[in-house]
Amino acid sequence: MTEDKCAHTPGPHKVDGRNVKTQVGNFHLVWGGGDLLAYVAYKPDADLYASAPELLEALEVLADFHSDSDEPQVVAARAAIAKARGES
């Protein structure tokens, strides 16, 4: 995916090793492009959020490779890509 087509904060994203205590609970920080992107309460969710740019790119590569396929797995990959792009 080219940079000009990227509507989200480009990766890599990372989960800060600190667990930040606030008045409403403890949060993990997710950073990308030098900016704080999210406070996430559950660490596995923070890890998934941080991996999103790489997951999207991998799905785009696979969908492009199988561009002529209507297999259910490829259709599901295209749907996930559309959802990530805000197109569905």
N, CA, C and O atoms as CSV, one atom per row, in Angstrom:
chain,resi,resn,atom,element,x,y,z
A,1,MET,N,N,0.846,-1.170,0.000
A,1,MET,CA,C,0.000,0.000,0.000
A,1,MET,C,C,0.890,1.230,0.000
A,1,MET,O,O,1.827,1.329,0.792
A,2,THR,N,N,0.598,2.153,-0.878
A,2,THR,CA,C,1.412,3.359,-0.934
A,2,THR,C,C,1.014,4.315,0.174
A,2,THR,O,O,-0.115,4.284,0.662
A,3,GLU,N,N,1.933,5.147,0.560
A,3,GLU,CA,C,1.728,6.067,1.668
A,3,GLU,C,C,0.548,7.002,1.423
A,3,GLU,O,O,-0.170,7.330,2.368
A,4,ASP,N,N,0.323,7.442,0.181
A,4,ASP,CA,C,-0.751,8.386,-0.093
A,4,ASP,C,C,-2.133,7.744,0.021
A,4,ASP,O,O,-3.119,8.465,0.167
A,5,LYS,N,N,-2.239,6.423,-0.042
A,5,LYS,CA,C,-3.513,5.735,0.107
A,5,LYS,C,C,-3.794,5.389,1.570
A,5,LYS,O,O,-4.858,4.853,1.877
A,6,CYS,N,N,-2.885,5.678,2.451
A,6,CYS,CA,C,-2.977,5.284,3.851
A,6,CYS,C,C,-3.793,6.315,4.631
A,6,CYS,O,O,-3.356,7.455,4.789
A,7,ALA,N,N,-4.971,5.926,5.119
A,7,ALA,CA,C,-5.811,6.835,5.880
A,7,ALA,C,C,-5.562,6.728,7.383
A,7,ALA,O,O,-5.970,7.614,8.134
A,8,HIS,N,N,-4.911,5.677,7.829
A,8,HIS,CA,C,-4.635,5.481,9.249
A,8,HIS,C,C,-3.211,5.930,9.551
A,8,HIS,O,O,-2.439,6.222,8.638
A,9,THR,N,N,-2.871,5.984,10.823
A,9,THR,CA,C,-1.505,6.313,11.208
A,9,THR,C,C,-0.603,5.170,10.786
A,9,THR,O,O,-0.789,4.042,11.242
A,10,PRO,N,N,0.376,5.435,9.920
A,10,PRO,CA,C,1.240,4.357,9.443
A,10,PRO,C,C,1.998,3.697,10.587
A,10,PRO,O,O,2.361,4.346,11.568
A,11,GLY,N,N,2.230,2.398,10.445
A,11,GLY,CA,C,3.013,1.666,11.436
A,11,GLY,C,C,4.479,1.970,11.274
A,11,GLY,O,O,4.844,2.737,10.383
A,12,PRO,N,N,5.324,1.409,12.088
A,12,PRO,CA,C,4.905,0.443,13.103
A,12,PRO,C,C,4.316,1.137,14.324
A,12,PRO,O,O,4.690,2.257,14.671
A,13,HIS,N,N,3.385,0.435,14.964
A,13,HIS,CA,C,2.837,0.873,16.240
A,13,HIS,C,C,3.478,0.014,17.316
A,13,HIS,O,O,3.948,-1.090,17.039
A,14,LYS,N,N,3.497,0.511,18.529
A,14,LYS,CA,C,4.049,-0.291,19.624
A,14,LYS,C,C,3.266,-0.029,20.892
A,14,LYS,O,O,2.684,1.040,21.078
A,15,VAL,N,N,3.264,-1.027,21.759
A,15,VAL,CA,C,2.637,-0.906,23.062
A,15,VAL,C,C,3.708,-0.485,24.045
A,15,VAL,O,O,4.749,-1.131,24.170
A,16,ASP,N,N,3.442,0.597,24.735
A,16,ASP,CA,C,4.372,1.099,25.739
A,16,ASP,C,C,4.469,0.070,26.865
A,16,ASP,O,O,3.456,-0.505,27.263
A,17,GLY,N,N,5.643,-0.162,27.368
A,17,GLY,CA,C,5.846,-1.137,28.438
A,17,GLY,C,C,5.247,-0.717,29.765
A,17,GLY,O,O,5.093,-1.534,30.673
A,18,ARG,N,N,4.908,0.564,29.878
A,18,ARG,CA,C,4.334,1.052,31.132
A,18,ARG,C,C,2.844,0.777,31.196
A,18,ARG,O,O,2.156,0.771,30.175
A,19,ASN,N,N,2.365,0.556,32.376
A,19,ASN,CA,C,0.939,0.425,32.644
A,19,ASN,C,C,0.551,1.697,33.388
A,19,ASN,O,O,0.948,1.884,34.538
A,20,VAL,N,N,-0.212,2.564,32.753
A,20,VAL,CA,C,-0.511,3.878,33.306
A,20,VAL,C,C,-1.753,3.815,34.180
A,20,VAL,O,O,-2.817,3.389,33.730
A,21,LYS,N,N,-1.615,4.234,35.417
A,21,LYS,CA,C,-2.747,4.236,36.340
A,21,LYS,C,C,-3.476,5.576,36.242
A,21,LYS,O,O,-2.854,6.633,36.343
A,22,THR,N,N,-4.781,5.530,36.045
A,22,THR,CA,C,-5.601,6.737,35.997
A,22,THR,C,C,-6.728,6.597,37.010
A,22,THR,O,O,-6.817,5.596,37.720
A,23,GLN,N,N,-7.575,7.596,37.070
A,23,GLN,CA,C,-8.696,7.550,38.005
A,23,GLN,C,C,-9.704,6.470,37.634
A,23,GLN,O,O,-10.448,6.002,38.496
A,24,VAL,N,N,-9.741,6.075,36.389
A,24,VAL,CA,C,-10.715,5.072,35.963
A,24,VAL,C,C,-10.117,3.690,35.747
A,24,VAL,O,O,-10.826,2.771,35.337
A,25,GLY,N,N,-8.831,3.527,36.014
A,25,GLY,CA,C,-8.221,2.215,35.872
A,25,GLY,C,C,-6.829,2.287,35.285
A,25,GLY,O,O,-6.282,3.369,35.074
A,26,ASN,N,N,-6.258,1.112,35.020
A,26,ASN,CA,C,-4.930,1.013,34.434
A,26,ASN,C,C,-5.050,0.843,32.923
A,26,ASN,O,O,-5.941,0.147,32.436
A,27,PHE,N,N,-4.137,1.491,32.179
A,27,PHE,CA,C,-4.190,1.443,30.727
A,27,PHE,C,C,-2.820,1.187,30.136
A,27,PHE,O,O,-1.804,1.579,30.709
A,28,HIS,N,N,-2.794,0.529,28.988
A,28,HIS,CA,C,-1.581,0.333,28.196
A,28,HIS,C,C,-1.614,1.384,27.097
A,28,HIS,O,O,-2.673,1.659,26.533
A,29,LEU,N,N,-0.477,1.966,26.792
A,29,LEU,CA,C,-0.396,3.015,25.788
A,29,LEU,C,C,0.027,2.428,24.456
A,29,LEU,O,O,0.948,1.612,24.403
A,30,VAL,N,N,-0.634,2.830,23.378
A,30,VAL,CA,C,-0.287,2.395,22.030
A,30,VAL,C,C,0.214,3.629,21.276
A,30,VAL,O,O,-0.488,4.635,21.175
A,31,TRP,N,N,1.434,3.534,20.752
A,31,TRP,CA,C,2.089,4.651,20.065
A,31,TRP,C,C,2.266,4.334,18.592
A,31,TRP,O,O,2.454,3.175,18.222
A,32,GLY,N,N,2.208,5.346,17.758
A,32,GLY,CA,C,2.479,5.199,16.334
A,32,GLY,C,C,2.874,6.533,15.741
A,32,GLY,O,O,2.221,7.545,15.994
A,33,GLY,N,N,3.925,6.543,14.965
A,33,GLY,CA,C,4.381,7.775,14.343
A,33,GLY,C,C,4.753,8.852,15.345
A,33,GLY,O,O,4.645,10.042,15.048
A,34,GLY,N,N,5.192,8.445,16.530
A,34,GLY,CA,C,5.568,9.403,17.564
A,34,GLY,C,C,4.392,9.974,18.335
A,34,GLY,O,O,4.588,10.803,19.224
A,35,ASP,N,N,3.172,9.549,18.016
A,35,ASP,CA,C,1.975,10.065,18.675
A,35,ASP,C,C,1.326,8.984,19.528
A,35,ASP,O,O,1.387,7.798,19.204
A,36,LEU,N,N,0.710,9.408,20.613
A,36,LEU,CA,C,-0.094,8.496,21.418
A,36,LEU,C,C,-1.396,8.248,20.669
A,36,LEU,O,O,-2.155,9.184,20.414
A,37,LEU,N,N,-1.660,6.991,20.315
A,37,LEU,CA,C,-2.850,6.647,19.540
A,37,LEU,C,C,-4.009,6.204,20.414
A,37,LEU,O,O,-5.167,6.484,20.104
A,38,ALA,N,N,-3.701,5.510,21.511
A,38,ALA,CA,C,-4.792,4.964,22.318
A,38,ALA,C,C,-4.319,4.595,23.708
A,38,ALA,O,O,-3.159,4.248,23.927
A,39,TYR,N,N,-5.257,4.681,24.643
A,39,TYR,CA,C,-5.122,4.081,25.966
A,39,TYR,C,C,-6.005,2.838,25.906
A,39,TYR,O,O,-7.199,2.946,25.627
A,40,VAL,N,N,-5.447,1.677,26.161
A,40,VAL,CA,C,-6.209,0.435,26.057
A,40,VAL,C,C,-6.122,-0.303,27.375
A,40,VAL,O,O,-5.033,-0.510,27.911
A,41,ALA,N,N,-7.278,-0.702,27.900
A,41,ALA,CA,C,-7.317,-1.308,29.232
A,41,ALA,C,C,-6.770,-2.726,29.242
A,41,ALA,O,O,-6.134,-3.121,30.219
A,42,TYR,N,N,-6.993,-3.499,28.198
A,42,TYR,CA,C,-6.656,-4.915,28.190
A,42,TYR,C,C,-5.435,-5.126,27.295
A,42,TYR,O,O,-5.476,-4.792,26.111
A,43,LYS,N,N,-4.360,-5.672,27.841
A,43,LYS,CA,C,-3.086,-5.799,27.128
A,43,LYS,C,C,-3.210,-6.550,25.799
A,43,LYS,O,O,-2.650,-6.085,24.806
A,44,PRO,N,N,-3.914,-7.684,25.727
A,44,PRO,CA,C,-4.041,-8.343,24.424
A,44,PRO,C,C,-4.715,-7.454,23.373
A,44,PRO,O,O,-4.373,-7.535,22.194
A,45,ASP,N,N,-5.664,-6.611,23.782
A,45,ASP,CA,C,-6.273,-5.672,22.842
A,45,ASP,C,C,-5.257,-4.636,22.378
A,45,ASP,O,O,-5.242,-4.255,21.208
A,46,ALA,N,N,-4.412,-4.185,23.293
A,46,ALA,CA,C,-3.362,-3.222,22.937
A,46,ALA,C,C,-2.392,-3.841,21.930
A,46,ALA,O,O,-1.982,-3.179,20.976
A,47,ASP,N,N,-2.028,-5.102,22.138
A,47,ASP,CA,C,-1.129,-5.786,21.206
A,47,ASP,C,C,-1.776,-5.922,19.819
A,47,ASP,O,O,-1.115,-5.720,18.801
A,48,LEU,N,N,-3.069,-6.264,19.787
A,48,LEU,CA,C,-3.771,-6.385,18.512
A,48,LEU,C,C,-3.847,-5.031,17.812
A,48,LEU,O,O,-3.615,-4.945,16.606
A,49,TYR,N,N,-4.165,-3.990,18.545
A,49,TYR,CA,C,-4.221,-2.633,17.989
A,49,TYR,C,C,-2.876,-2.252,17.392
A,49,TYR,O,O,-2.808,-1.709,16.289
A,50,ALA,N,N,-1.809,-2.539,18.127
A,50,ALA,CA,C,-0.472,-2.170,17.658
A,50,ALA,C,C,-0.067,-2.955,16.407
A,50,ALA,O,O,0.721,-2.462,15.599
A,51,SER,N,N,-0.592,-4.157,16.241
A,51,SER,CA,C,-0.223,-4.972,15.075
A,51,SER,C,C,-1.089,-4.681,13.851
A,51,SER,O,O,-0.828,-5.222,12.776
A,52,ALA,N,N,-2.106,-3.846,13.990
A,52,ALA,CA,C,-3.064,-3.602,12.900
A,52,ALA,C,C,-2.430,-3.171,11.585
A,52,ALA,O,O,-2.818,-3.710,10.549
A,53,PRO,N,N,-1.471,-2.226,11.553
A,53,PRO,CA,C,-0.903,-1.847,10.256
A,53,PRO,C,C,-0.238,-3.008,9.525
A,53,PRO,O,O,-0.382,-3.141,8.310
A,54,GLU,N,N,0.492,-3.853,10.263
A,54,GLU,CA,C,1.153,-4.993,9.644
A,54,GLU,C,C,0.143,-6.038,9.184
A,54,GLU,O,O,0.314,-6.643,8.125
A,55,LEU,N,N,-0.906,-6.252,9.972
A,55,LEU,CA,C,-1.948,-7.207,9.578
A,55,LEU,C,C,-2.666,-6.741,8.318
A,55,LEU,O,O,-2.920,-7.540,7.416
A,56,LEU,N,N,-2.995,-5.449,8.249
A,56,LEU,CA,C,-3.648,-4.911,7.065
A,56,LEU,C,C,-2.757,-5.059,5.841
A,56,LEU,O,O,-3.221,-5.481,4.781
A,57,GLU,N,N,-1.501,-4.720,5.978
A,57,GLU,CA,C,-0.582,-4.844,4.845
A,57,GLU,C,C,-0.467,-6.293,4.377
A,57,GLU,O,O,-0.455,-6.557,3.174
A,58,ALA,N,N,-0.382,-7.227,5.313
A,58,ALA,CA,C,-0.279,-8.647,4.948
A,58,ALA,C,C,-1.535,-9.114,4.209
A,58,ALA,O,O,-1.441,-9.843,3.221
A,59,LEU,N,N,-2.708,-8.696,4.687
A,59,LEU,CA,C,-3.946,-9.066,3.999
A,59,LEU,C,C,-4.016,-8.467,2.603
A,59,LEU,O,O,-4.479,-9.122,1.669
A,60,GLU,N,N,-3.560,-7.223,2.452
A,60,GLU,CA,C,-3.561,-6.589,1.134
A,60,GLU,C,C,-2.665,-7.344,0.159
A,60,GLU,O,O,-3.028,-7.533,-1.002
A,61,VAL,N,N,-1.501,-7.774,0.624
A,61,VAL,CA,C,-0.587,-8.542,-0.231
A,61,VAL,C,C,-1.243,-9.856,-0.645
A,61,VAL,O,O,-1.202,-10.225,-1.819
A,62,LEU,N,N,-1.844,-10.561,0.304
A,62,LEU,CA,C,-2.501,-11.830,-0.012
A,62,LEU,C,C,-3.685,-11.637,-0.960
A,62,LEU,O,O,-3.859,-12.407,-1.904
A,63,ALA,N,N,-4.502,-10.604,-0.705
A,63,ALA,CA,C,-5.656,-10.358,-1.566
A,63,ALA,C,C,-5.207,-9.995,-2.979
A,63,ALA,O,O,-5.824,-10.424,-3.953
A,64,ASP,N,N,-4.136,-9.209,-3.097
A,64,ASP,CA,C,-3.612,-8.871,-4.423
A,64,ASP,C,C,-3.087,-10.116,-5.134
A,64,ASP,O,O,-3.306,-10.285,-6.334
A,65,PHE,N,N,-2.399,-10.982,-4.404
A,65,PHE,CA,C,-1.849,-12.203,-4.982
A,65,PHE,C,C,-2.961,-13.114,-5.503
A,65,PHE,O,O,-2.805,-13.784,-6.524
A,66,HIS,N,N,-4.083,-13.126,-4.787
A,66,HIS,CA,C,-5.220,-13.987,-5.151
A,66,HIS,C,C,-6.352,-13.150,-5.747
A,66,HIS,O,O,-7.525,-13.411,-5.483
A,67,SER,N,N,-6.003,-12.154,-6.543
A,67,SER,CA,C,-6.994,-11.198,-7.047
A,67,SER,C,C,-8.089,-11.839,-7.892
A,67,SER,O,O,-9.189,-11.294,-7.984
A,68,ASP,N,N,-7.815,-12.974,-8.504
A,68,ASP,CA,C,-8.810,-13.642,-9.350
A,68,ASP,C,C,-9.629,-14.680,-8.593
A,68,ASP,O,O,-10.464,-15.362,-9.186
A,69,SER,N,N,-9.401,-14.804,-7.303
A,69,SER,CA,C,-10.043,-15.860,-6.525
A,69,SER,C,C,-11.330,-15.369,-5.862
A,69,SER,O,O,-11.425,-14.224,-5.420
A,70,ASP,N,N,-12.315,-16.263,-5.806
A,70,ASP,CA,C,-13.539,-16.026,-5.047
A,70,ASP,C,C,-13.672,-17.023,-3.896
A,70,ASP,O,O,-14.765,-17.245,-3.375
A,71,GLU,N,N,-12.543,-17.620,-3.508
A,71,GLU,CA,C,-12.550,-18.552,-2.379
A,71,GLU,C,C,-13.016,-17.808,-1.123
A,71,GLU,O,O,-12.738,-16.618,-0.976
A,72,PRO,N,N,-13.719,-18.495,-0.220
A,72,PRO,CA,C,-14.248,-17.839,0.978
A,72,PRO,C,C,-13.179,-17.118,1.816
A,72,PRO,O,O,-13.446,-16.060,2.385
A,73,GLN,N,N,-11.990,-17.686,1.887
A,73,GLN,CA,C,-10.929,-17.060,2.673
A,73,GLN,C,C,-10.489,-15.735,2.061
A,73,GLN,O,O,-10.193,-14.782,2.782
A,74,VAL,N,N,-10.447,-15.675,0.738
A,74,VAL,CA,C,-10.044,-14.453,0.039
A,74,VAL,C,C,-11.153,-13.408,0.148
A,74,VAL,O,O,-10.878,-12.222,0.328
A,75,VAL,N,N,-12.393,-13.847,0.040
A,75,VAL,CA,C,-13.529,-12.936,0.200
A,75,VAL,C,C,-13.521,-12.352,1.617
A,75,VAL,O,O,-13.770,-11.160,1.800
A,76,ALA,N,N,-13.239,-13.183,2.607
A,76,ALA,CA,C,-13.158,-12.713,3.992
A,76,ALA,C,C,-12.013,-11.720,4.169
A,76,ALA,O,O,-12.157,-10.731,4.889
A,77,ALA,N,N,-10.887,-11.973,3.524
A,77,ALA,CA,C,-9.752,-11.045,3.596
A,77,ALA,C,C,-10.122,-9.700,2.982
A,77,ALA,O,O,-9.791,-8.653,3.538
A,78,ARG,N,N,-10.804,-9.721,1.842
A,78,ARG,CA,C,-11.230,-8.467,1.203
A,78,ARG,C,C,-12.207,-7.702,2.096
A,78,ARG,O,O,-12.146,-6.475,2.177
A,79,ALA,N,N,-13.102,-8.421,2.761
A,79,ALA,CA,C,-14.064,-7.776,3.664
A,79,ALA,C,C,-13.346,-7.134,4.855
A,79,ALA,O,O,-13.701,-6.032,5.275
A,80,ALA,N,N,-12.343,-7.817,5.396
A,80,ALA,CA,C,-11.578,-7.268,6.511
A,80,ALA,C,C,-10.800,-6.028,6.078
A,80,ALA,O,O,-10.697,-5.064,6.835
A,81,ILE,N,N,-10.258,-6.051,4.869
A,81,ILE,CA,C,-9.538,-4.889,4.336
A,81,ILE,C,C,-10.497,-3.711,4.199
A,81,ILE,O,O,-10.166,-2.595,4.600
A,82,ALA,N,N,-11.675,-3.947,3.640
A,82,ALA,CA,C,-12.655,-2.882,3.483
A,82,ALA,C,C,-13.069,-2.296,4.831
A,82,ALA,O,O,-13.216,-1.082,4.967
A,83,LYS,N,N,-13.254,-3.160,5.822
A,83,LYS,CA,C,-13.619,-2.703,7.155
A,83,LYS,C,C,-12.519,-1.847,7.754
A,83,LYS,O,O,-12.792,-0.807,8.355
A,84,ALA,N,N,-11.273,-2.282,7.593
A,84,ALA,CA,C,-10.143,-1.518,8.136
A,84,ALA,C,C,-10.007,-0.157,7.453
A,84,ALA,O,O,-9.550,0.805,8.070
A,85,ARG,N,N,-10.396,-0.077,6.198
A,85,ARG,CA,C,-10.321,1.185,5.452
A,85,ARG,C,C,-11.557,2.061,5.664
A,85,ARG,O,O,-11.616,3.179,5.153
A,86,GLY,N,N,-12.539,1.564,6.410
A,86,GLY,CA,C,-13.765,2.316,6.635
A,86,GLY,C,C,-14.698,2.307,5.441
A,86,GLY,O,O,-15.515,3.213,5.274
A,87,GLU,N,N,-14.575,1.280,4.606
A,87,GLU,CA,C,-15.375,1.179,3.376
A,87,GLU,C,C,-16.562,0.257,3.517
A,87,GLU,O,O,-17.273,0.017,2.541
A,88,SER,N,N,-16.792,-0.263,4.699
A,88,SER,CA,C,-17.951,-1.149,4.882
A,88,SER,C,C,-18.685,-0.814,6.151
A,88,SER,O,O,-19.686,-1.454,6.472
